[in-house]
Amino acid sequence: MFGRKKVEEKKVDVKNVVKQDLSVDEKLDVKTSVEEEKIKIDADIKELKDIIIHRGKPLEKKQKPLKKKDAVIAALQLVFDPEIRVDVYNLGLIYDVDLDKKTGNVKIVMTLTSPTCPMADEIPIWVAESVEAVDGVAEVEVKVIWDPAWDLSKMSEEAKFQMEIAEFDNSFFMRDPFEF
């Protein structure tokens, strides 16, 4: 997708080869290929267009606009990345939340874990709908940007803790049942 080439992998007959050591030249080729791939991905990300989602409507005269972001953040914490099972706020996908205290309009700037995220069409809509449901929120704009790209450093400590537990739990099921 997006014009990327996959790094070619060496095929090894596992039955006949117990361990294969790559020569220094082969290791450099693999490292160079990975670095080149990262540069291509970065270029692809810069070419991607932002996604903008709009939801909601102006508040009626008798409705009071939301005054604090706390309820918006709580709504964001109800939206989970289905592959990672961590909410979008603690995962670090939300870069900015702007609340207009006069109108109740909310603008959210976010990203996704990857431009090739299979849920790229859905997660921003879930974010907009979750925030729209907050009492006192009028119109919601969710803008998905690709630069800066998401990385693990953007995760909250809570999300990192959740991920470690998920890895621990999954490792039990991923192990070789014949390995003692």
TORPA-4810 file (N, C-alpha, C, O; in nm, 3 decimals):
<nodes>
NODE_1_0.084_-0.118_0.000_0.000_0.000_0.000_0.088_0.123_0.000_0.198_0.118_0.056_M
NODE_2_0.046_0.233_-0.059_0.116_0.360_-0.064_0.251_0.347_-0.136_0.343_0.424_-0.108_F
NODE_3_0.264_0.252_-0.226_0.384_0.242_-0.306_0.506_0.187_-0.234_0.617_0.207_-0.282_G
NODE_4_0.490_0.120_-0.123_0.602_0.065_-0.049_0.641_-0.071_-0.102_0.556_-0.146_-0.151_R
NODE_5_0.768_-0.104_-0.093_0.816_-0.237_-0.128_0.848_-0.310_0.000_0.902_-0.251_0.095_K
NODE_6_0.817_-0.436_0.004_0.851_-0.516_0.121_0.999_-0.553_0.113_1.052_-0.579_0.005_K
NODE_7_1.064_-0.554_0.229_1.202_-0.597_0.235_1.204_-0.747_0.205_1.132_-0.824_0.269_V
NODE_8_1.287_-0.786_0.109_1.292_-0.927_0.073_1.355_-1.007_0.185_1.456_-0.967_0.242_E
NODE_9_1.295_-1.120_0.215_1.345_-1.207_0.319_1.411_-1.328_0.255_1.371_-1.374_0.148_E
NODE_10_1.515_-1.379_0.324_1.577_-1.503_0.275_1.490_-1.618_0.317_1.442_-1.623_0.430_K
NODE_11_1.469_-1.710_0.227_1.391_-1.829_0.259_1.489_-1.937_0.303_1.588_-1.965_0.236_K
NODE_12_1.460_-1.998_0.416_1.547_-2.099_0.473_1.467_-2.226_0.494_1.357_-2.222_0.549_V
NODE_13_1.521_-2.337_0.450_1.458_-2.466_0.473_1.488_-2.506_0.617_1.598_-2.552_0.647_D
NODE_14_1.390_-2.490_0.705_1.408_-2.511_0.848_1.444_-2.656_0.880_1.516_-2.681_0.976_V
NODE_15_1.396_-2.750_0.803_1.424_-2.892_0.829_1.573_-2.924_0.814_1.627_-3.006_0.888_K
NODE_16_1.639_-2.859_0.717_1.777_-2.892_0.687_1.879_-2.799_0.753_1.997_-2.831_0.760_N
NODE_17_1.834_-2.685_0.802_1.926_-2.588_0.860_1.883_-2.560_1.003_1.770_-2.519_1.029_V
NODE_18_1.975_-2.584_1.096_1.943_-2.559_1.237_1.963_-2.412_1.268_1.877_-2.350_1.330_V
NODE_19_2.074_-2.356_1.224_2.102_-2.215_1.252_2.172_-2.155_1.132_2.262_-2.217_1.075_K
NODE_20_2.131_-2.037_1.094_2.195_-1.972_0.981_2.253_-1.840_1.029_2.181_-1.755_1.082_Q
NODE_21_2.381_-1.823_1.010_2.447_-1.698_1.045_2.462_-1.615_0.919_2.508_-1.665_0.816_D
NODE_22_2.423_-1.492_0.927_2.440_-1.403_0.814_2.581_-1.348_0.815_2.637_-1.321_0.922_L
NODE_23_2.640_-1.333_0.698_2.772_-1.272_0.690_2.758_-1.124_0.723_2.647_-1.070_0.727_S
NODE_24_2.872_-1.059_0.745_2.871_-0.915_0.776_2.807_-0.838_0.662_2.728_-0.747_0.685_V
NODE_25_2.841_-0.875_0.538_2.783_-0.806_0.422_2.632_-0.822_0.418_2.560_-0.727_0.389_D
NODE_26_2.583_-0.944_0.446_2.438_-0.968_0.446_2.369_-0.889_0.555_2.260_-0.836_0.534_E
NODE_27_2.433_-0.878_0.673_2.376_-0.800_0.783_2.366_-0.653_0.743_2.266_-0.587_0.771_K
NODE_28_2.470_-0.602_0.678_2.468_-0.462_0.633_2.360_-0.441_0.528_2.291_-0.339_0.530_L
NODE_29_2.343_-0.537_0.436_2.238_-0.527_0.335_2.100_-0.520_0.400_2.016_-0.439_0.360_D
NODE_30_2.077_-0.606_0.500_1.947_-0.607_0.569_1.927_-0.475_0.641_1.819_-0.417_0.633_V
NODE_31_2.030_-0.427_0.713_2.019_-0.300_0.786_1.991_-0.186_0.689_1.905_-0.101_0.715_K
NODE_32_2.064_-0.182_0.577_2.044_-0.077_0.477_1.903_-0.085_0.421_1.839_0.018_0.402_T
NODE_33_1.855_-0.205_0.393_1.720_-0.222_0.339_1.616_-0.169_0.436_1.521_-0.102_0.396_S
NODE_34_1.633_-0.199_0.564_1.539_-0.152_0.665_1.543_0.000_0.674_1.438_0.064_0.681_V
NODE_35_1.663_0.059_0.674_1.674_0.204_0.680_1.611_0.269_0.557_1.542_0.370_0.569_E
NODE_36_1.635_0.210_0.439_1.573_0.262_0.318_1.421_0.253_0.326_1.351_0.344_0.282_E
NODE_37_1.371_0.143_0.381_1.226_0.125_0.397_1.169_0.232_0.489_1.062_0.286_0.461_E
NODE_38_1.239_0.262_0.598_1.192_0.367_0.690_1.185_0.502_0.621_1.090_0.577_0.642_K
NODE_39_1.285_0.533_0.540_1.285_0.659_0.466_1.166_0.664_0.370_1.101_0.767_0.359_I
NODE_40_1.138_0.553_0.301_1.024_0.547_0.209_0.893_0.565_0.284_0.803_0.635_0.237_K
NODE_41_0.881_0.501_0.400_0.759_0.514_0.480_0.742_0.658_0.524_0.631_0.712_0.515_I
NODE_42_0.850_0.723_0.571_0.841_0.863_0.612_0.796_0.951_0.496_0.715_1.042_0.514_D
NODE_43_0.847_0.923_0.376_0.806_1.000_0.257_0.660_0.975_0.226_0.587_1.068_0.192_A
NODE_44_0.616_0.851_0.239_0.476_0.818_0.214_0.385_0.890_0.313_0.279_0.940_0.276_D
NODE_45_0.426_0.895_0.439_0.345_0.961_0.542_0.328_1.109_0.509_0.219_1.164_0.526_I
NODE_46_0.434_1.174_0.462_0.426_1.316_0.427_0.332_1.341_0.309_0.276_1.449_0.296_K
NODE_47_0.316_1.240_0.223_0.228_1.253_0.108_0.082_1.226_0.143_-0.008_1.261_0.067_E
NODE_48_0.057_1.164_0.258_-0.080_1.132_0.296_-0.156_1.259_0.329_-0.101_1.356_0.381_L
NODE_49_-0.282_1.258_0.297_-0.365_1.373_0.328_-0.431_1.353_0.464_-0.459_1.241_0.506_K
NODE_50_-0.456_1.464_0.531_-0.524_1.458_0.659_-0.668_1.412_0.638_-0.729_1.437_0.534_D
NODE_51_-0.721_1.346_0.739_-0.861_1.303_0.739_-0.935_1.396_0.834_-0.888_1.419_0.945_I
NODE_52_-1.049_1.448_0.793_-1.128_1.535_0.880_-1.270_1.481_0.889_-1.335_1.457_0.788_I
NODE_53_-1.315_1.462_1.013_-1.450_1.410_1.041_-1.527_1.519_1.115_-1.475_1.580_1.207_I
NODE_54_-1.652_1.542_1.075_-1.738_1.639_1.144_-1.861_1.567_1.198_-1.921_1.483_1.130_H
NODE_55_-1.898_1.600_1.320_-2.019_1.546_1.382_-2.082_1.657_1.467_-2.017_1.756_1.500_R
NODE_56_-2.209_1.638_1.500_-2.277_1.730_1.591_-2.348_1.844_1.522_-2.351_1.855_1.399_G
NODE_57_-2.404_1.930_1.606_-2.476_2.048_1.558_-2.468_2.155_1.668_-2.439_2.123_1.783_K
NODE_58_-2.494_2.281_1.633_-2.489_2.386_1.735_-2.587_2.355_1.849_-2.692_2.294_1.829_P
NODE_59_-2.550_2.399_1.968_-2.636_2.377_2.084_-2.763_2.461_2.073_-2.763_2.569_2.014_L
NODE_60_-2.870_2.409_2.129_-2.993_2.488_2.137_-2.972_2.597_2.242_-2.884_2.586_2.327_E
NODE_61_-3.053_2.702_2.234_-3.034_2.817_2.323_-3.037_2.780_2.471_-2.965_2.841_2.551_K
NODE_62_-3.120_2.682_2.509_-3.133_2.647_2.650_-3.019_2.557_2.700_-3.002_2.539_2.821_K
NODE_63_-2.941_2.500_2.607_-2.829_2.414_2.646_-2.706_2.497_2.682_-2.676_2.597_2.617_Q
NODE_64_-2.637_2.453_2.786_-2.514_2.522_2.828_-2.394_2.450_2.768_-2.386_2.327_2.772_K
NODE_65_-2.301_2.527_2.712_-2.182_2.463_2.655_-2.090_2.407_2.764_-2.086_2.458_2.876_P
NODE_66_-2.019_2.304_2.729_-1.923_2.240_2.819_-1.813_2.340_2.853_-1.766_2.413_2.766_L
NODE_67_-1.772_2.343_2.980_-1.670_2.440_3.023_-1.534_2.376_3.050_-1.433_2.446_3.048_K
NODE_68_-1.529_2.243_3.074_-1.402_2.177_3.105_-1.380_2.058_3.012_-1.474_1.992_2.969_K
NODE_69_-1.254_2.032_2.982_-1.217_1.922_2.892_-1.228_1.784_2.956_-1.223_1.684_2.885_K
NODE_70_-1.242_1.778_3.087_-1.241_1.649_3.157_-1.341_1.549_3.099_-1.308_1.431_3.082_D
NODE_71_-1.461_1.595_3.068_-1.562_1.505_3.013_-1.526_1.460_2.872_-1.558_1.347_2.832_A
NODE_72_-1.460_1.546_2.796_-1.415_1.510_2.662_-1.307_1.402_2.672_-1.309_1.303_2.598_V
NODE_73_-1.213_1.421_2.763_-1.107_1.322_2.782_-1.165_1.189_2.827_-1.121_1.083_2.781_I
NODE_74_-1.263_1.194_2.917_-1.329_1.070_2.961_-1.396_1.000_2.843_-1.394_0.877_2.835_A
NODE_75_-1.456_1.077_2.753_-1.520_1.019_2.634_-1.415_0.956_2.542_-1.440_0.852_2.482_A
NODE_76_-1.300_1.020_2.531_-1.191_0.966_2.448_-1.139_0.834_2.505_-1.095_0.746_2.431_L
NODE_77_-1.143_0.823_2.635_-1.095_0.701_2.700_-1.192_0.585_2.685_-1.163_0.473_2.730_Q
NODE_78_-1.306_0.609_2.624_-1.402_0.502_2.595_-1.382_0.443_2.455_-1.446_0.344_2.420_L
NODE_79_-1.294_0.504_2.377_-1.269_0.458_2.240_-1.138_0.379_2.241_-1.032_0.432_2.274_V
NODE_80_-1.146_0.253_2.203_-1.030_0.164_2.207_-0.982_0.129_2.067_-1.062_0.112_1.975_F
NODE_81_-0.851_0.118_2.052_-0.794_0.062_1.931_-0.818_-0.088_1.941_-0.764_-0.152_2.032_D
NODE_82_-0.898_-0.146_1.852_-0.936_-0.286_1.867_-0.821_-0.385_1.855_-0.828_-0.497_1.907_P
NODE_83_-0.715_-0.347_1.786_-0.601_-0.438_1.773_-0.511_-0.436_1.896_-0.452_-0.538_1.932_E
NODE_84_-0.501_-0.321_1.960_-0.409_-0.306_2.072_-0.480_-0.316_2.207_-0.418_-0.345_2.309_I
NODE_85_-0.610_-0.292_2.206_-0.693_-0.298_2.327_-0.654_-0.195_2.434_-0.659_-0.223_2.553_R
NODE_86_-0.615_-0.077_2.388_-0.587_0.035_2.476_-0.663_0.154_2.420_-0.676_0.168_2.298_V
NODE_87_-0.715_0.241_2.510_-0.794_0.354_2.460_-0.705_0.454_2.386_-0.585_0.464_2.411_D
NODE_88_-0.766_0.528_2.295_-0.693_0.619_2.207_-0.623_0.731_2.282_-0.518_0.779_2.238_V
NODE_89_-0.679_0.773_2.395_-0.618_0.882_2.472_-0.489_0.835_2.537_-0.385_0.899_2.522_Y
NODE_90_-0.494_0.724_2.610_-0.375_0.674_2.678_-0.274_0.612_2.582_-0.155_0.603_2.612_N
NODE_91_-0.322_0.571_2.466_-0.232_0.518_2.364_-0.147_0.630_2.304_-0.044_0.604_2.241_L
NODE_92_-0.190_0.755_2.323_-0.114_0.870_2.274_-0.152_0.910_2.132_-0.077_0.980_2.065_G
NODE_93_-0.269_0.865_2.087_-0.313_0.899_1.953_-0.374_1.039_1.947_-0.386_1.098_1.839_L
NODE_94_-0.413_1.093_2.062_-0.474_1.226_2.068_-0.363_1.328_2.093_-0.300_1.327_2.198_I
NODE_95_-0.342_1.416_1.996_-0.237_1.518_2.008_-0.289_1.647_2.071_-0.215_1.714_2.143_Y
NODE_96_-0.414_1.682_2.045_-0.466_1.808_2.098_-0.619_1.802_2.109_-0.686_1.744_2.024_D
NODE_97_-0.670_1.862_2.216_-0.814_1.877_2.235_-0.839_2.025_2.262_-0.790_2.080_2.361_V
NODE_98_-0.915_2.088_2.174_-0.947_2.230_2.188_-1.097_2.245_2.211_-1.177_2.209_2.125_D
NODE_99_-1.133_2.299_2.326_-1.273_2.319_2.361_-1.305_2.468_2.357_-1.242_2.547_2.428_L
NODE_100_-1.403_2.506_2.276_-1.451_2.644_2.274_-1.559_2.654_2.381_-1.669_2.603_2.364_D
NODE_101_-1.528_2.720_2.491_-1.618_2.725_2.607_-1.743_2.809_2.581_-1.840_2.799_2.656_K
NODE_102_-1.742_2.891_2.478_-1.859_2.973_2.445_-1.962_2.895_2.363_-2.083_2.910_2.381_K
NODE_103_-1.912_2.811_2.271_-2.003_2.742_2.180_-2.019_2.593_2.212_-2.117_2.531_2.172_T
NODE_104_-1.923_2.536_2.284_-1.926_2.392_2.311_-1.866_2.311_2.197_-1.871_2.188_2.199_G
NODE_105_-1.809_2.379_2.097_-1.744_2.309_1.986_-1.611_2.251_2.032_-1.539_2.312_2.111_N
NODE_106_-1.579_2.132_1.981_-1.455_2.064_2.017_-1.378_2.030_1.890_-1.434_1.975_1.795_V
NODE_107_-1.250_2.063_1.890_-1.161_2.025_1.780_-1.056_1.932_1.838_-0.991_1.963_1.938_K
NODE_108_-1.039_1.818_1.773_-0.943_1.717_1.817_-0.845_1.692_1.704_-0.884_1.672_1.589_I
NODE_109_-0.718_1.693_1.739_-0.613_1.656_1.644_-0.556_1.524_1.694_-0.516_1.511_1.810_V
NODE_110_-0.554_1.427_1.605_-0.508_1.294_1.644_-0.431_1.229_1.530_-0.420_1.284_1.420_M
NODE_111_-0.377_1.113_1.559_-0.313_1.032_1.458_-0.357_0.888_1.479_-0.440_0.860_1.565_T
NODE_112_-0.303_0.799_1.401_-0.326_0.656_1.419_-0.190_0.589_1.433_-0.087_0.649_1.403_L
NODE_113_-0.189_0.466_1.479_-0.062_0.397_1.501_0.015_0.378_1.371_0.137_0.367_1.372_T
NODE_114_-0.057_0.373_1.260_0.007_0.352_1.130_-0.086_0.401_1.020_-0.208_0.391_1.032_S
NODE_115_-0.030_0.454_0.912_-0.114_0.493_0.799_-0.186_0.374_0.736_-0.287_0.391_0.668_P
NODE_116_-0.135_0.255_0.759_-0.197_0.136_0.704_-0.289_0.068_0.805_-0.329_-0.047_0.785_T
NODE_117_-0.323_0.138_0.911_-0.414_0.084_1.013_-0.544_0.039_0.947_-0.608_0.118_0.878_C
NODE_118_-0.582_-0.087_0.967_-0.704_-0.134_0.903_-0.832_-0.066_0.954_-0.937_-0.074_0.890_P
NODE_119_-0.822_0.000_1.067_-0.938_0.068_1.125_-0.932_0.220_1.104_-1.003_0.295_1.171_M
NODE_120_-0.848_0.265_1.012_-0.828_0.408_0.987_-0.958_0.480_0.951_-0.973_0.599_0.982_A
NODE_121_-1.050_0.411_0.888_-1.177_0.473_0.851_-1.274_0.478_0.968_-1.367_0.559_0.968_D
NODE_122_-1.255_0.392_1.066_-1.351_0.379_1.176_-1.314_0.456_1.302_-1.398_0.525_1.360_E
NODE_123_-1.189_0.447_1.345_-1.149_0.504_1.475_-1.179_0.654_1.484_-1.233_0.697_1.586_I
NODE_124_-1.147_0.736_1.384_-1.181_0.879_1.395_-1.332_0.904_1.408_-1.374_0.997_1.477_P
NODE_125_-1.412_0.821_1.344_-1.558_0.834_1.356_-1.600_0.799_1.498_-1.684_0.868_1.557_I
NODE_126_-1.544_0.691_1.554_-1.575_0.653_1.692_-1.538_0.766_1.788_-1.611_0.794_1.883_W
NODE_127_-1.424_0.829_1.764_-1.379_0.941_1.848_-1.481_1.054_1.841_-1.525_1.106_1.944_V
NODE_128_-1.520_1.093_1.720_-1.616_1.203_1.703_-1.749_1.171_1.768_-1.807_1.256_1.835_A
NODE_129_-1.798_1.051_1.750_-1.928_1.013_1.806_-1.924_1.004_1.958_-2.021_1.041_2.024_E
NODE_130_-1.814_0.958_2.013_-1.802_0.949_2.158_-1.800_1.088_2.221_-1.865_1.111_2.323_S
NODE_131_-1.726_1.180_2.161_-1.718_1.317_2.214_-1.850_1.390_2.191_-1.893_1.467_2.277_V
NODE_132_-1.914_1.368_2.078_-2.042_1.431_2.047_-2.148_1.396_2.153_-2.237_1.477_2.181_E
NODE_133_-2.138_1.277_2.210_-2.237_1.231_2.308_-2.223_1.300_2.445_-2.311_1.285_2.530_A
NODE_134_-2.117_1.374_2.466_-2.096_1.443_2.595_-2.192_1.560_2.604_-2.205_1.640_2.511_V
NODE_135_-2.261_1.569_2.717_-2.355_1.679_2.740_-2.281_1.813_2.737_-2.182_1.830_2.808_D
NODE_136_-2.329_1.906_2.656_-2.268_2.038_2.645_-2.172_2.050_2.527_-2.117_2.158_2.503_G
NODE_137_-2.152_1.941_2.453_-2.069_1.946_2.333_-2.160_1.969_2.213_-2.262_1.903_2.198_V
NODE_138_-2.120_2.064_2.129_-2.199_2.096_2.009_-2.137_2.024_1.889_-2.160_1.905_1.869_A
NODE_139_-2.061_2.096_1.813_-2.000_2.039_1.693_-1.861_1.983_1.727_-1.788_2.039_1.808_E
NODE_140_-1.829_1.872_1.662_-1.700_1.806_1.685_-1.628_1.795_1.552_-1.685_1.753_1.452_V
NODE_141_-1.501_1.833_1.553_-1.416_1.814_1.436_-1.298_1.729_1.480_-1.227_1.763_1.575_E
NODE_142_-1.277_1.617_1.411_-1.163_1.530_1.438_-1.074_1.534_1.315_-1.116_1.500_1.204_V
NODE_143_-0.951_1.577_1.336_-0.855_1.584_1.226_-0.745_1.482_1.252_-0.677_1.486_1.354_K
NODE_144_-0.728_1.390_1.158_-0.623_1.289_1.167_-0.504_1.339_1.086_-0.515_1.365_0.966_V
NODE_145_-0.390_1.352_1.154_-0.267_1.397_1.087_-0.165_1.283_1.091_-0.178_1.190_1.171_I
NODE_146_-0.065_1.292_1.008_0.036_1.186_1.000_0.174_1.233_1.039_0.267_1.152_1.050_W
NODE_147_0.189_1.361_1.061_0.317_1.416_1.100_0.294_1.511_1.217_0.227_1.613_1.199_D
NODE_148_0.346_1.482_1.334_0.443_1.377_1.364_0.377_1.239_1.372_0.262_1.226_1.413_P
NODE_149_0.452_1.140_1.331_0.403_1.002_1.334_0.397_0.953_1.479_0.475_0.996_1.564_A
NODE_150_0.304_0.863_1.505_0.290_0.804_1.637_0.406_0.708_1.663_0.455_0.641_1.572_W
NODE_151_0.450_0.703_1.789_0.546_0.601_1.831_0.519_0.566_1.977_0.438_0.632_2.043_D
NODE_152_0.585_0.464_2.027_0.558_0.413_2.162_0.581_0.517_2.272_0.521_0.506_2.379_L
NODE_153_0.666_0.615_2.248_0.694_0.716_2.351_0.573_0.803_2.382_0.571_0.870_2.486_S
NODE_154_0.474_0.803_2.296_0.355_0.886_2.317_0.253_0.820_2.410_0.155_0.884_2.450_K
NODE_155_0.275_0.694_2.444_0.182_0.621_2.531_0.195_0.669_2.676_0.304_0.704_2.720_M
NODE_156_0.084_0.670_2.748_0.087_0.703_2.890_0.145_0.585_2.967_0.155_0.474_2.915_S
NODE_157_0.183_0.610_3.090_0.236_0.502_3.175_0.129_0.393_3.194_0.161_0.274_3.199_E
NODE_158_0.004_0.437_3.206_-0.107_0.341_3.221_-0.116_0.248_3.099_-0.134_0.127_3.113_E
NODE_159_-0.102_0.306_2.980_-0.109_0.225_2.858_0.010_0.130_2.849_-0.006_0.015_2.810_A
NODE_160_0.128_0.178_2.887_0.247_0.091_2.885_0.227_-0.025_2.981_0.265_-0.139_2.951_K
NODE_161_0.169_0.003_3.096_0.140_-0.103_3.193_0.041_-0.203_3.135_0.060_-0.324_3.148_F
NODE_162_-0.065_-0.153_3.072_-0.164_-0.241_3.010_-0.102_-0.328_2.901_-0.135_-0.446_2.889_Q
NODE_163_-0.013_-0.271_2.823_0.052_-0.345_2.715_0.141_-0.455_2.771_0.146_-0.564_2.715_M
NODE_164_0.212_-0.427_2.879_0.298_-0.530_2.939_0.214_-0.646_2.989_0.254_-0.762_2.975_E
NODE_165_0.098_-0.615_3.048_0.011_-0.722_3.095_-0.041_-0.802_2.976_-0.044_-0.925_2.980_I
NODE_166_-0.081_-0.734_2.869_-0.132_-0.803_2.751_-0.023_-0.893_2.691_-0.051_-1.005_2.649_A
NODE_167_0.101_-0.843_2.688_0.209_-0.924_2.634_0.234_-1.045_2.722_0.257_-1.155_2.672_E
NODE_168_0.228_-1.025_2.854_0.249_-1.137_2.946_0.140_-1.241_2.928_0.169_-1.361_2.918_F
NODE_169_0.016_-1.196_2.924_-0.096_-1.290_2.908_-0.088_-1.364_2.774_-0.110_-1.485_2.769_D
NODE_170_-0.056_-1.292_2.668_-0.049_-1.355_2.536_0.070_-1.448_2.523_0.064_-1.545_2.448_N
NODE_171_0.178_-1.418_2.595_0.297_-1.501_2.581_0.269_-1.644_2.626_0.328_-1.738_2.573_S
NODE_172_0.181_-1.661_2.721_0.147_-1.796_2.766_0.084_-1.875_2.652_0.113_-1.993_2.635_F
NODE_173_-0.002_-1.810_2.575_-0.071_-1.879_2.467_0.015_-1.891_2.341_-0.010_-1.977_2.257_F
NODE_174_0.116_-1.806_2.328_0.201_-1.807_2.211_0.319_-1.904_2.224_0.388_-1.930_2.126_M
NODE_175_0.341_-1.958_2.342_0.458_-2.044_2.364_0.441_-2.177_2.293_0.330_-2.218_2.257_R
NODE_176_0.553_-2.243_2.274_0.554_-2.378_2.214_0.509_-2.477_2.320_0.576_-2.488_2.423_D
NODE_177_0.401_-2.549_2.301_0.351_-2.640_2.404_0.445_-2.757_2.432_0.431_-2.824_2.534_P
NODE_178_0.539_-2.781_2.342_0.632_-2.893_2.360_0.765_-2.849_2.419_0.854_-2.931_2.442_F
NODE_179_0.778_-2.717_2.444_0.901_-2.665_2.501_0.892_-2.671_2.652_0.796_-2.621_2.711_E
NODE_180_0.992_-2.732_2.715_0.990_-2.745_2.861_1.105_-2.674_2.925_1.118_-2.674_3.047_F
</nodes>
